[in-house]
């Protein structure tokens, strides 16, 4: 639907799919080998859907909905830089610059602790734009 230009319909379907996701596949069996591939596949599908939906909400200036989804994304994967950037933009859109800055700091810390990496140039540029007041 999204590729066919029926964005509103696609977002409705994404919203339904996101609401159906109740957590990782067989998360009670974390130490079993066989569910690991389907678990990761389903988690990645969820993250992709949630990312597309949150980007749509951000574009529509539905900041509260975008924030809620980005927070769900970060619960599943705290190194998703796109979710941090969307949160920063949402808080900036709501006039809460200090919360946008806090999200950047949280992103930097998560990337350092989990991956021993700095944030991407895109994330740093957004942070610099926020702190410069532009």
N, CA, C and O atoms as a Tinker XYZ file with bonds, in Angstrom:
   536  protein
     1  N      0.824000   -1.191000    0.000000    73     2
     2  CA     0.000000    0.000000    0.000000    64     1     3
     3  C      0.866000    1.253000    0.000000    63     2     4     5
     4  O      0.614000    2.203000   -0.741000    81     3
     5  N      1.879000    1.236000    0.836000    73     3     6
     6  CA     2.754000    2.411000    0.928000    64     5     7
     7  C      3.435000    2.672000   -0.410000    63     6     8     9
     8  O      3.511000    3.819000   -0.851000    81     7
     9  N      3.929000    1.625000   -1.058000    73     7    10
    10  CA     4.590000    1.774000   -2.348000    64     9    11
    11  C      3.616000    2.235000   -3.432000    63    10    12    13
    12  O      4.021000    2.879000   -4.400000    81    11
    13  N      2.338000    1.907000   -3.272000    73    11    14
    14  CA     1.323000    2.288000   -4.255000    64    13    15
    15  C      0.780000    3.697000   -3.998000    63    14    16    17
    16  O     -0.131000    4.152000   -4.689000    81    15
    17  N      1.352000    4.390000   -2.987000    73    15    18
    18  CA     0.907000    5.754000   -2.704000    64    17    19
    19  C     -0.302000    5.834000   -1.795000    63    18    20    21
    20  O     -0.859000    6.913000   -1.593000    81    19
    21  N     -0.707000    4.720000   -1.253000    73    19    22
    22  CA    -1.853000    4.692000   -0.337000    64    21    23
    23  C     -1.335000    4.735000    1.094000    63    22    24    25
    24  O     -1.515000    3.798000    1.872000    81    23
    25  N     -0.685000    5.852000    1.417000    73    23    26
    26  CA     0.029000    5.990000    2.685000    64    25    27
    27  C     -0.910000    5.915000    3.878000    63    26    28    29
    28  O     -0.609000    5.231000    4.856000    81    27
    29  N     -2.043000    6.606000    3.814000    73    27    30
    30  CA    -2.975000    6.606000    4.948000    64    29    31
    31  C     -3.438000    5.184000    5.264000    63    30    32    33
    32  O     -3.504000    4.794000    6.430000    81    31
    33  N     -3.759000    4.410000    4.226000    73    31    34
    34  CA    -4.183000    3.028000    4.442000    64    33    35
    35  C     -3.045000    2.192000    5.016000    63    34    36    37
    36  O     -3.258000    1.369000    5.906000    81    35
    37  N     -1.841000    2.407000    4.505000    73    35    38
    38  CA    -0.683000    1.667000    5.006000    64    37    39
    39  C     -0.451000    1.968000    6.478000    63    38    40    41
    40  O     -0.164000    1.063000    7.262000    81    39
    41  N     -0.573000    3.229000    6.854000    73    39    42
    42  CA    -0.347000    3.606000    8.248000    64    41    43
    43  C     -1.414000    3.006000    9.167000    63    42    44    45
    44  O     -1.127000    2.650000   10.310000    81    43
    45  N     -2.630000    2.898000    8.668000    73    43    46
    46  CA    -3.685000    2.239000    9.443000    64    45    47
    47  C     -3.322000    0.777000    9.684000    63    46    48    49
    48  O     -3.462000    0.269000   10.797000    81    47
    49  N     -2.858000    0.111000    8.641000    73    47    50
    50  CA    -2.464000   -1.297000    8.766000    64    49    51
    51  C     -1.249000   -1.440000    9.680000    63    50    52    53
    52  O     -1.189000   -2.366000   10.489000    81    51
    53  N     -0.279000   -0.529000    9.557000    73    51    54
    54  CA     0.892000   -0.558000   10.433000    64    53    55
    55  C      0.467000   -0.388000   11.891000    63    54    56    57
    56  O      0.988000   -1.058000   12.783000    81    55
    57  N     -0.470000    0.502000   12.116000    73    55    58
    58  CA    -0.941000    0.754000   13.468000    64    57    59
    59  C     -1.594000   -0.501000   14.055000    63    58    60    61
    60  O     -1.380000   -0.831000   15.222000    81    59
    61  N     -2.382000   -1.187000   13.249000    73    59    62
    62  CA    -3.012000   -2.433000   13.692000    64    61    63
    63  C     -1.938000   -3.475000   14.005000    63    62    64    65
    64  O     -1.987000   -4.129000   15.046000    81    63
    65  N     -0.973000   -3.625000   13.105000    73    63    66
    66  CA     0.099000   -4.610000   13.305000    64    65    67
    67  C      0.914000   -4.278000   14.551000    63    66    68    69
    68  O      1.258000   -5.172000   15.324000    81    67
    69  N      1.220000   -3.014000   14.749000    73    67    70
    70  CA     1.999000   -2.605000   15.917000    64    69    71
    71  C      1.238000   -2.935000   17.198000    63    70    72    73
    72  O      1.833000   -3.382000   18.178000    81    71
    73  N     -0.046000   -2.720000   17.192000    73    71    74
    74  CA    -0.866000   -3.012000   18.361000    64    73    75
    75  C     -0.969000   -4.495000   18.675000    63    74    76    77
    76  O     -1.193000   -4.875000   19.824000    81    75
    77  N     -0.808000   -5.328000   17.663000    73    75    78
    78  CA    -0.895000   -6.772000   17.856000    64    77    79
    79  C      0.380000   -7.374000   18.440000    63    78    80    81
    80  O      0.351000   -8.456000   19.027000    81    79
    81  N      1.485000   -6.677000   18.279000    73    79    82
    82  CA     2.760000   -7.203000   18.748000    64    81    83
    83  C      2.778000   -7.203000   20.272000    63    82    84    85
    84  O      2.669000   -6.149000   20.898000    81    83
    85  N      2.915000   -8.373000   20.859000    73    83    86
    86  CA     2.858000   -8.508000   22.313000    64    85    87
    87  C      4.209000   -8.852000   22.929000    63    86    88    89
    88  O      4.286000   -9.200000   24.107000    81    87
    89  N      5.248000   -8.757000   22.157000    73    87    90
    90  CA     6.580000   -9.079000   22.678000    64    89    91
    91  C      7.255000  -10.105000   21.800000    63    90    92    93
    92  O      6.687000  -10.599000   20.827000    81    91
    93  N      8.471000  -10.406000   22.167000    73    91    94
    94  CA     9.261000  -11.331000   21.368000    64    93    95
    95  C      8.652000  -12.733000   21.340000    63    94    96    97
    96  O      8.058000  -13.197000   22.313000    81    95
    97  N      8.817000  -13.378000   20.211000    73    95    98
    98  CA     8.325000  -14.740000   19.988000    64    97    99
    99  C      8.972000  -15.682000   20.997000    63    98   100   101
   100  O     10.196000  -15.769000   21.086000    81    99
   101  N      8.140000  -16.379000   21.749000    73    99   102
   102  CA     8.590000  -17.357000   22.750000    64   101   103
   103  C      9.709000  -16.789000   23.630000    63   102   104   105
   104  O     10.742000  -17.426000   23.834000    81   103
   105  N      9.481000  -15.591000   24.139000    73   103   106
   106  CA    10.518000  -14.958000   24.949000    64   105   107
   107  C     10.793000  -15.718000   26.249000    63   106   108   109
   108  O     11.829000  -15.510000   26.880000    81   107
   109  N      9.885000  -16.581000   26.644000    73   107   110
   110  CA    10.131000  -17.390000   27.832000    64   109   111
   111  C     11.149000  -18.496000   27.554000    63   110   112   113
   112  O     11.676000  -19.099000   28.489000    81   111
   113  N     11.430000  -18.768000   26.280000    73   111   114
   114  CA    12.404000  -19.791000   25.884000    64   113   115
   115  C     13.662000  -19.147000   25.311000    63   114   116   117
   116  O     14.098000  -19.508000   24.218000    81   115
   117  N     14.232000  -18.224000   26.016000    73   115   118
   118  CA    15.385000  -17.488000   25.504000    64   117   119
   119  C     16.603000  -18.364000   25.265000    63   118   120   121
   120  O     17.467000  -18.013000   24.461000    81   119
   121  N     16.685000  -19.477000   25.937000    73   119   122
   122  CA    17.874000  -20.307000   25.819000    64   121   123
   123  C     17.691000  -21.496000   24.876000    63   122   124   125
   124  O     18.591000  -22.323000   24.726000    81   123
   125  N     16.534000  -21.574000   24.249000    73   123   126
   126  CA    16.302000  -22.587000   23.214000    64   125   127
   127  C     16.825000  -22.033000   21.892000    63   126   128   129
   128  O     16.649000  -20.849000   21.602000    81   127
   129  N     17.456000  -22.865000   21.103000    73   127   130
   130  CA    18.040000  -22.405000   19.838000    64   129   131
   131  C     17.010000  -22.196000   18.735000    63   130   132   133
   132  O     17.079000  -21.212000   17.999000    81   131
   133  N     16.055000  -23.117000   18.618000    73   131   134
   134  CA    15.192000  -23.101000   17.439000    64   133   135
   135  C     14.339000  -21.838000   17.300000    63   134   136   137
   136  O     14.088000  -21.438000   16.163000    81   135
   137  N     13.868000  -21.172000   18.379000    73   135   138
   138  CA    13.037000  -19.979000   18.148000    64   137   139
   139  C     13.840000  -18.693000   17.903000    63   138   140   141
   140  O     13.246000  -17.643000   17.658000    81   139
   141  N     15.153000  -18.753000   17.963000    73   139   142
   142  CA    15.936000  -17.518000   17.874000    64   141   143
   143  C     15.798000  -16.823000   16.517000    63   142   144   145
   144  O     15.670000  -15.600000   16.468000    81   143
   145  N     15.820000  -17.574000   15.424000    73   143   146
   146  CA    15.681000  -16.933000   14.103000    64   145   147
   147  C     14.294000  -16.339000   13.879000    63   146   148   149
   148  O     14.202000  -15.181000   13.472000    81   147
   149  N     13.210000  -17.077000   14.126000    73   147   150
   150  CA    11.899000  -16.451000   13.970000    64   149   151
   151  C     11.699000  -15.281000   14.941000    63   150   152   153
   152  O     11.053000  -14.291000   14.596000    81   151
   153  N     12.250000  -15.394000   16.151000    73   151   154
   154  CA    12.132000  -14.322000   17.135000    64   153   155
   155  C     12.782000  -13.046000   16.596000    63   154   156   157
   156  O     12.192000  -11.967000   16.643000    81   155
   157  N     13.992000  -13.185000   16.089000    73   155   158
   158  CA    14.712000  -12.017000   15.567000    64   157   159
   159  C     14.016000  -11.452000   14.334000    63   158   160   161
   160  O     13.930000  -10.235000   14.174000    81   159
   161  N     13.521000  -12.324000   13.465000    73   159   162
   162  CA    12.806000  -11.873000   12.268000    64   161   163
   163  C     11.559000  -11.070000   12.640000    63   162   164   165
   164  O     11.323000   -9.993000   12.092000    81   163
   165  N     10.774000  -11.591000   13.561000    73   163   166
   166  CA     9.552000  -10.897000   13.975000    64   165   167
   167  C      9.866000   -9.588000   14.697000    63   166   168   169
   168  O      9.159000   -8.597000   14.516000    81   167
   169  N     10.914000   -9.577000   15.508000    73   167   170
   170  CA    11.322000   -8.344000   16.192000    64   169   171
   171  C     11.738000   -7.289000   15.165000    63   170   172   173
   172  O     11.371000   -6.121000   15.287000    81   171
   173  N     12.501000   -7.704000   14.161000    73   171   174
   174  CA    12.930000   -6.762000   13.126000    64   173   175
   175  C     11.750000   -6.224000   12.320000    63   174   176   177
   176  O     11.723000   -5.047000   11.960000    81   175
   177  N     10.775000   -7.091000   12.038000    73   175   178
   178  CA     9.561000   -6.612000   11.360000    64   177   179
   179  C      8.832000   -5.594000   12.216000    63   178   180   181
   180  O      8.386000   -4.560000   11.719000    81   179
   181  N      8.712000   -5.886000   13.505000    73   179   182
   182  CA     8.057000   -4.956000   14.415000    64   181   183
   183  C      8.797000   -3.619000   14.439000    63   182   184   185
   184  O      8.177000   -2.560000   14.342000    81   183
   185  N     10.108000   -3.671000   14.568000    73   183   186
   186  CA    10.895000   -2.434000   14.625000    64   185   187
   187  C     10.754000   -1.627000   13.342000    63   186   188   189
   188  O     10.685000   -0.399000   13.388000    81   187
   189  N     10.710000   -2.299000   12.207000    73   187   190
   190  CA    10.539000   -1.604000   10.929000    64   189   191
   191  C      9.165000   -0.936000   10.854000    63   190   192   193
   192  O      9.054000    0.221000   10.449000    81   191
   193  N      8.137000   -1.657000   11.241000    73   191   194
   194  CA     6.774000   -1.105000   11.228000    64   193   195
   195  C      6.665000    0.068000   12.199000    63   194   196   197
   196  O      6.112000    1.113000   11.855000    81   195
   197  N      7.186000   -0.104000   13.395000    73   195   198
   198  CA     7.120000    0.970000   14.391000    64   197   199
   199  C      7.904000    2.190000   13.914000    63   198   200   201
   200  O      7.478000    3.323000   14.142000    81   199
   201  N      9.034000    1.976000   13.260000    73   199   202
   202  CA     9.830000    3.091000   12.738000    64   201   203
   203  C      9.079000    3.840000   11.642000    63   202   204   205
   204  O      9.046000    5.070000   11.643000    81   203
   205  N      8.482000    3.112000   10.715000    73   203   206
   206  CA     7.712000    3.753000    9.635000    64   205   207
   207  C      6.529000    4.550000   10.203000    63   206   208   209
   208  O      6.251000    5.670000    9.776000    81   207
   209  N      5.855000    3.948000   11.160000    73   207   210
   210  CA     4.698000    4.590000   11.758000    64   209   211
   211  C      5.103000    5.826000   12.567000    63   210   212   213
   212  O      4.443000    6.862000   12.486000    81   211
   213  N      6.169000    5.723000   13.334000    73   211   214
   214  CA     6.617000    6.879000   14.119000    64   213   215
   215  C      7.105000    8.006000   13.209000    63   214   216   217
   216  O      6.883000    9.179000   13.509000    81   215
   217  N      7.764000    7.667000   12.109000    73   215   218
   218  CA     8.191000    8.699000   11.152000    64   217   219
   219  C      6.976000    9.400000   10.550000    63   218   220   221
   220  O      6.995000   10.613000   10.339000    81   219
   221  N      5.935000    8.647000   10.279000    73   219   222
   222  CA     4.693000    9.231000    9.758000    64   221   223
   223  C      4.079000   10.170000   10.784000    63   222   224   225
   224  O      3.679000   11.284000   10.448000    81   223
   225  N      4.003000    9.728000   12.030000    73   223   226
   226  CA     3.455000   10.582000   13.075000    64   225   227
   227  C      4.281000   11.860000   13.234000    63   226   228   229
   228  O      3.724000   12.943000   13.414000    81   227
   229  N      5.582000   11.733000   13.169000    73   227   230
   230  CA     6.447000   12.906000   13.262000    64   229   231
   231  C      6.168000   13.869000   12.111000    63   230   232   233
   232  O      6.051000   15.077000   12.318000    81   231
   233  N      6.063000   13.331000   10.910000    73   231   234
   234  CA     5.774000   14.158000    9.738000    64   233   235
   235  C      4.423000   14.856000    9.879000    63   234   236   237
   236  O      4.267000   15.991000    9.429000    81   235
   237  N      3.457000   14.197000   10.491000    73   235   238
   238  CA     2.123000   14.762000   10.681000    64   237   239
   239  C      2.042000   15.644000   11.929000    63   238   240   241
   240  O      0.983000   16.185000   12.248000    81   239
   241  N      3.151000   15.781000   12.619000    73   239   242
   242  CA     3.250000   16.557000   13.860000    64   241   243
   243  C      2.383000   15.983000   14.985000    63   242   244   245
   244  O      1.902000   16.705000   15.859000    81   243
   245  N      2.207000   14.686000   14.933000    73   243   246
   246  CA     1.523000   13.969000   16.006000    64   245   247
   247  C      2.612000   13.493000   16.966000    63   246   248   249
   248  O      2.918000   12.304000   17.057000    81   247
   249  N      3.180000   14.459000   17.674000    73   247   250
   250  CA     4.375000   14.214000   18.466000    64   249   251
   251  C      4.168000   13.198000   19.587000    63   250   252   253
   252  O      5.041000   12.365000   19.832000    81   251
   253  N      3.048000   13.257000   20.255000    73   251   254
   254  CA     2.810000   12.342000   21.372000    64   253   255
   255  C      2.782000   10.891000   20.889000    63   254   256   257
   256  O      3.355000   10.012000   21.531000    81   255
   257  N      2.122000   10.641000   19.767000    73   255   258
   258  CA     2.070000    9.282000   19.213000    64   257   259
   259  C      3.460000    8.831000   18.767000    63   258   260   261
   260  O      3.842000    7.681000   18.985000    81   259
   261  N      4.207000    9.725000   18.151000    73   259   262
   262  CA     5.562000    9.389000   17.705000    64   261   263
   263  C      6.464000    9.090000   18.899000    63   262   264   265
   264  O      7.254000    8.146000   18.866000    81   263
   265  N      6.345000    9.893000   19.947000    73   263   266
   266  CA     7.160000    9.676000   21.149000    64   265   267
   267  C      6.869000    8.303000   21.745000    63   266   268   269
   268  O      7.793000    7.569000   22.096000    81   267
   269  N      5.605000    7.960000   21.860000    73   267   270
   270  CA     5.233000    6.661000   22.437000    64   269   271
   271  C      5.831000    5.507000   21.641000    63   270   272   273
   272  O      6.334000    4.546000   22.223000    81   271
   273  N      5.778000    5.597000   20.319000    73   271   274
   274  CA     6.335000    4.528000   19.489000    64   273   275
   275  C      7.847000    4.472000   19.579000    63   274   276   277
   276  O      8.423000    3.387000   19.663000    81   275
   277  N      8.493000    5.618000   19.563000    73   275   278
   278  CA     9.953000    5.639000   19.669000    64   277   279
   279  C     10.409000    5.031000   20.990000    63   278   280   281
   280  O     11.412000    4.319000   21.035000    81   279
   281  N      9.688000    5.306000   22.043000    73   279   282
   282  CA    10.031000    4.718000   23.330000    64   281   283
   283  C      9.864000    3.198000   23.311000    63   282   284   285
   284  O     10.657000    2.479000   23.919000    81   283
   285  N      8.838000    2.710000   22.617000    73   283   286
   286  CA     8.664000    1.261000   22.477000    64   285   287
   287  C      9.814000    0.654000   21.681000    63   286   288   289
   288  O     10.310000   -0.423000   22.014000    81   287
   289  N     10.232000    1.350000   20.632000    73   287   290
   290  CA    11.359000    0.876000   19.827000    64   289   291
   291  C     12.600000    0.750000   20.701000    63   290   292   293
   292  O     13.304000   -0.258000   20.650000    81   291
   293  N     12.862000    1.771000   21.496000    73   291   294
   294  CA    14.079000    1.788000   22.307000    64   293   295
   295  C     14.045000    0.763000   23.439000    63   294   296   297
   296  O     15.097000    0.339000   23.916000    81   295
   297  N     12.857000    0.362000   23.871000    73   295   298
   298  CA    12.763000   -0.733000   24.841000    64   297   299
   299  C     13.248000   -2.028000   24.197000    63   298   300   301
   300  O     13.911000   -2.836000   24.847000    81   299
   301  N     12.925000   -2.225000   22.941000    73   299   302
   302  CA    13.319000   -3.439000   22.205000    64   301   303
   303  C     14.773000   -3.387000   21.749000    63   302   304   305
   304  O     15.457000   -4.410000   21.720000    81   303
   305  N     15.249000   -2.173000   21.388000    73   303   306
   306  CA    16.631000   -2.021000   20.907000    64   305   307
   307  C     17.096000   -0.610000   21.243000    63   306   308   309
   308  O     16.758000    0.346000   20.546000    81   307
   309  N     17.864000   -0.487000   22.302000    73   307   310
   310  CA    18.253000    0.841000   22.775000    64   309   311
   311  C     19.376000    1.484000   21.963000    63   310   312   313
   312  O     19.915000    2.517000   22.360000    81   311
   313  N     19.728000    0.885000   20.843000    73   311   314
   314  CA    20.750000    1.465000   19.968000    64   313   315
   315  C     20.168000    1.930000   18.628000    63   314   316   317
   316  O     20.923000    2.190000   17.692000    81   315
   317  N     18.867000    2.034000   18.525000    73   315   318
   318  CA    18.211000    2.494000   17.290000    64   317   319
   319  C     18.319000    4.020000   17.206000    63   318   320   321
   320  O     17.481000    4.744000   17.745000    81   319
   321  N     19.351000    4.490000   16.528000    73   319   322
   322  CA    19.600000    5.931000   16.462000    64   321   323
   323  C     18.456000    6.707000   15.834000    63   322   324   325
   324  O     18.175000    7.833000   16.243000    81   323
   325  N     17.798000    6.127000   14.856000    73   323   326
   326  CA    16.683000    6.825000   14.208000    64   325   327
   327  C     15.597000    7.155000   15.219000    63   326   328   329
   328  O     14.996000    8.227000   15.153000    81   327
   329  N     15.339000    6.254000   16.146000    73   327   330
   330  CA    14.323000    6.507000   17.176000    64   329   331
   331  C     14.750000    7.667000   18.073000    63   330   332   333
   332  O     13.920000    8.493000   18.455000    81   331
   333  N     16.031000    7.733000   18.410000    73   331   334
   334  CA    16.520000    8.862000   19.210000    64   333   335
   335  C     16.357000   10.176000   18.445000    63   334   336   337
   336  O     15.929000   11.182000   19.010000    81   335
   337  N     16.703000   10.156000   17.155000    73   335   338
   338  CA    16.566000   11.387000   16.351000    64   337   339
   339  C     15.104000   11.817000   16.267000    63   338   340   341
   340  O     14.796000   13.005000   16.371000    81   339
   341  N     14.216000   10.860000   16.081000    73   339   342
   342  CA    12.798000   11.208000   16.031000    64   341   343
   343  C     12.332000   11.774000   17.363000    63   342   344   345
   344  O     11.565000   12.736000   17.395000    81   343
   345  N     12.789000   11.182000   18.465000    73   343   346
   346  CA    12.436000   11.721000   19.777000    64   345   347
   347  C     12.951000   13.150000   19.934000    63   346   348   349
   348  O     12.242000   14.023000   20.435000    81   347
   349  N     14.183000   13.378000   19.505000    73   347   350
   350  CA    14.757000   14.722000   19.595000    64   349   351
   351  C     13.904000   15.719000   18.807000    63   350   352   353
   352  O     13.634000   16.823000   19.281000    81   351
   353  N     13.486000   15.326000   17.613000    73   351   354
   354  CA    12.664000   16.212000   16.775000    64   353   355
   355  C     11.286000   16.423000   17.386000    63   354   356   357
   356  O     10.746000   17.528000   17.331000    81   355
   357  N     10.718000   15.381000   17.966000    73   355   358
   358  CA     9.403000   15.514000   18.613000    64   357   359
   359  C      9.471000   16.483000   19.779000    63   358   360   361
   360  O      8.641000   17.385000   19.893000    81   359
   361  N     10.453000   16.298000   20.640000    73   359   362
   362  CA    10.567000   17.183000   21.800000    64   361   363
   363  C     10.835000   18.618000   21.363000    63   362   364   365
   364  O     10.326000   19.564000   21.965000    81   363
   365  N     11.620000   18.771000   20.334000    73   363   366
   366  CA    11.856000   20.109000   19.803000    64   365   367
   367  C     10.556000   20.692000   19.265000    63   366   368   369
   368  O     10.272000   21.871000   19.479000    81   367
   369  N      9.765000   19.881000   18.568000    73   367   370
   370  CA     8.470000   20.314000   18.046000    64   369   371
   371  C      7.500000   20.701000   19.149000    63   370   372   373
   372  O      6.626000   21.543000   18.946000    81   371
   373  N      7.651000   20.089000   20.314000    73   371   374
   374  CA     6.798000   20.399000   21.456000    64   373   375
   375  C      7.359000   21.547000   22.297000    63   374   376   377
   376  O      6.780000   21.935000   23.312000    81   375
   377  N      8.501000   22.081000   21.851000    73   375   378
   378  CA     9.115000   23.190000   22.576000    64   377   379
   379  C      9.866000   22.749000   23.825000    63   378   380   381
   380  O     10.118000   23.557000   24.719000    81   379
   381  N     10.222000   21.477000   23.889000    73   379   382
   382  CA    10.930000   20.940000   25.046000    64   381   383
   383  C     12.372000   20.611000   24.665000    63   382   384   385
   384  O     12.785000   19.452000   24.632000    81   383
   385  N     13.112000   21.664000   24.383000    73   383   386
   386  CA    14.495000   21.551000   23.918000    64   385   387
   387  C     15.349000   20.738000   24.899000    63   386   388   389
   388  O     16.187000   19.939000   24.480000    81   387
   389  N     15.138000   20.938000   26.184000    73   387   390
   390  CA    15.933000   20.226000   27.186000    64   389   391
   391  C     15.734000   18.706000   27.094000    63   390   392   393
   392  O     16.668000   17.941000   27.334000    81   391
   393  N     14.529000   18.279000   26.752000    73   391   394
   394  CA    14.287000   16.841000   26.601000    64   393   395
   395  C     14.925000   16.310000   25.319000    63   394   396   397
   396  O     15.367000   15.162000   25.271000    81   395
   397  N     14.972000   17.140000   24.288000    73   395   398
   398  CA    15.659000   16.747000   23.051000    64   397   399
   399  C     17.146000   16.541000   23.330000    63   398   400   401
   400  O     17.750000   15.583000   22.849000    81   399
   401  N     17.721000   17.439000   24.104000    73   399   402
   402  CA    19.136000   17.324000   24.463000    64   401   403
   403  C     19.366000   16.083000   25.320000    63   402   404   405
   404  O     20.363000   15.381000   25.150000    81   403
   405  N     18.454000   15.819000   26.228000    73   403   406
   406  CA    18.566000   14.628000   27.080000    64   405   407
   407  C     18.527000   13.351000   26.231000    63   406   408   409
   408  O     19.246000   12.394000   26.519000    81   407
   409  N     17.696000   13.337000   25.196000    73   407   410
   410  CA    17.646000   12.152000   24.325000    64   409   411
   411  C     18.972000   11.935000   23.618000    63   410   412   413
   412  O     19.421000   10.800000   23.456000    81   411
   413  N     19.593000   13.021000   23.201000    73   411   414
   414  CA    20.915000   12.903000   22.564000    64   413   415
   415  C     21.897000   12.290000   23.558000    63   414   416   417
   416  O     22.646000   11.380000   23.202000    81   415
   417  N     21.904000   12.769000   24.776000    73   415   418
   418  CA    22.827000   12.254000   25.787000    64   417   419
   419  C     22.564000   10.776000   26.074000    63   418   420   421
   420  O     23.502000    9.999000   26.253000    81   419
   421  N     21.305000   10.395000   26.118000    73   419   422
   422  CA    20.944000    8.991000   26.326000    64   421   423
   423  C     21.426000    8.143000   25.154000    63   422   424   425
   424  O     21.923000    7.033000   25.347000    81   423
   425  N     21.280000    8.663000   23.954000    73   423   426
   426  CA    21.739000    7.966000   22.747000    64   425   427
   427  C     23.245000    7.748000   22.794000    63   426   428   429
   428  O     23.725000    6.638000   22.562000    81   427
   429  N     23.984000    8.805000   23.092000    73   427   430
   430  CA    25.443000    8.713000   23.158000    64   429   431
   431  C     25.858000    7.641000   24.166000    63   430   432   433
   432  O     26.734000    6.823000   23.885000    81   431
   433  N     25.229000    7.651000   25.331000    73   431   434
   434  CA    25.562000    6.696000   26.388000    64   433   435
   435  C     25.243000    5.259000   25.954000    63   434   436   437
   436  O     26.053000    4.355000   26.156000    81   435
   437  N     24.065000    5.053000   25.358000    73   435   438
   438  CA    23.671000    3.699000   24.934000    64   437   439
   439  C     24.605000    3.167000   23.862000    63   438   440   441
   440  O     25.023000    2.011000   23.922000    81   439
   441  N     24.933000    3.992000   22.891000    73   439   442
   442  CA    25.830000    3.544000   21.820000    64   441   443
   443  C     27.221000    3.225000   22.353000    63   442   444   445
   444  O     27.860000    2.268000   21.915000    81   443
   445  N     27.683000    4.033000   23.297000    73   443   446
   446  CA    29.000000    3.808000   23.885000    64   445   447
   447  C     29.011000    2.509000   24.690000    63   446   448   449
   448  O     29.910000    1.684000   24.531000    81   447
   449  N     28.012000    2.331000   25.552000    73   447   450
   450  CA    27.971000    1.147000   26.415000    64   449   451
   451  C     27.733000   -0.147000   25.644000    63   450   452   453
   452  O     28.375000   -1.164000   25.909000    81   451
   453  N     26.802000   -0.103000   24.683000    73   451   454
   454  CA    26.415000   -1.330000   23.975000    64   453   455
   455  C     27.337000   -1.686000   22.812000    63   454   456   457
   456  O     27.651000   -2.857000   22.598000    81   455
   457  N     27.771000   -0.667000   22.060000    73   455   458
   458  CA    28.505000   -0.930000   20.822000    64   457   459
   459  C     29.895000   -0.309000   20.769000    63   458   460   461
   460  O     30.661000   -0.541000   19.833000    81   459
   461  N     30.207000    0.485000   21.790000    73   459   462
   462  CA    31.462000    1.224000   21.827000    64   461   463
   463  C     31.643000    2.074000   20.564000    63   462   464   465
   464  O     32.717000    2.114000   19.962000    81   463
   465  N     30.546000    2.754000   20.184000    73   463   466
   466  CA    30.540000    3.605000   19.001000    64   465   467
   467  C     30.021000    4.991000   19.350000    63   466   468   469
   468  O     29.221000    5.148000   20.273000    81   467
   469  N     30.480000    5.998000   18.608000    73   467   470
   470  CA    29.893000    7.331000   18.771000    64   469   471
   471  C     28.619000    7.423000   17.930000    63   470   472   473
   472  O     28.386000    6.573000   17.071000    81   471
   473  N     27.800000    8.438000   18.166000    73   471   474
   474  CA    26.604000    8.610000   17.328000    64   473   475
   475  C     27.004000    8.978000   15.890000    63   474   476   477
   476  O     28.110000    9.455000   15.636000    81   475
   477  N     26.083000    8.743000   14.978000    73   475   478
   478  CA    26.336000    9.051000   13.568000    64   477   479
   479  C     26.441000   10.558000   13.354000    63   478   480   481
   480  O     26.035000   11.349000   14.206000    81   479
   481  N     26.982000   10.935000   12.224000    73   479   482
   482  CA    27.094000   12.352000   11.869000    64   481   483
   483  C     25.720000   13.009000   11.823000    63   482   484   485
   484  O     25.566000   14.170000   12.202000    81   483
   485  N     24.730000   12.266000   11.361000    73   483   486
   486  CA    23.366000   12.791000   11.270000    64   485   487
   487  C     22.818000   13.141000   12.658000    63   486   488   489
   488  O     22.176000   14.175000   12.840000    81   487
   489  N     23.078000   12.272000   13.621000    73   487   490
   490  CA    22.611000   12.510000   14.985000    64   489   491
   491  C     23.349000   13.690000   15.610000    63   490   492   493
   492  O     22.736000   14.530000   16.268000    81   491
   493  N     24.649000   13.753000   15.406000    73   491   494
   494  CA    25.448000   14.862000   15.941000    64   493   495
   495  C     24.998000   16.183000   15.308000    63   494   496   497
   496  O     24.888000   17.195000   16.000000    81   495
   497  N     24.737000   16.178000   14.001000    73   495   498
   498  CA    24.293000   17.398000   13.315000    64   497   499
   499  C     22.953000   17.881000   13.872000    63   498   500   501
   500  O     22.755000   19.081000   14.057000    81   499
   501  N     22.036000   16.954000   14.138000    73   499   502
   502  CA    20.750000   17.329000   14.721000    64   501   503
   503  C     20.957000   17.931000   16.107000    63   502   504   505
   504  O     20.352000   18.951000   16.439000    81   503
   505  N     21.798000   17.312000   16.908000    73   503   506
   506  CA    22.107000   17.829000   18.236000    64   505   507
   507  C     22.695000   19.241000   18.151000    63   506   508   509
   508  O     22.315000   20.123000   18.921000    81   507
   509  N     23.605000   19.444000   17.229000    73   507   510
   510  CA    24.220000   20.764000   17.074000    64   509   511
   511  C     23.183000   21.811000   16.647000    63   510   512   513
   512  O     23.228000   22.960000   17.084000    81   511
   513  N     22.256000   21.394000   15.791000    73   511   514
   514  CA    21.177000   22.299000   15.376000    64   513   515
   515  C     20.290000   22.658000   16.573000    63   514   516   517
   516  O     19.856000   23.802000   16.712000    81   515
   517  N     20.033000   21.693000   17.412000    73   515   518
   518  CA    19.194000   21.926000   18.591000    64   517   519
   519  C     19.898000   22.851000   19.571000    63   518   520   521
   520  O     19.294000   23.792000   20.086000    81   519
   521  N     21.161000   22.587000   19.828000    73   519   522
   522  CA    21.883000   23.394000   20.818000    64   521   523
   523  C     22.202000   24.798000   20.319000    63   522   524   525
   524  O     22.370000   25.722000   21.115000    81   523
   525  N     22.285000   24.955000   19.004000    73   523   526
   526  CA    22.551000   26.294000   18.469000    64   525   527
   527  C     21.276000   27.128000   18.373000    63   526   528   529
   528  O     21.326000   28.333000   18.127000    81   527
   529  N     20.133000   26.470000   18.570000    73   527   530
   530  CA    18.865000   27.175000   18.503000    64   529   531
   531  C     18.354000   27.404000   17.094000    63   530   532   533
   532  O     17.393000   28.148000   16.897000    81   531
   533  N     18.982000   26.776000   16.112000    73   531   534
   534  CA    18.562000   26.966000   14.703000    64   533   535
   535  C     17.328000   26.162000   14.376000    63   534   536
   536  O     16.844000   26.205000   13.245000    81   535
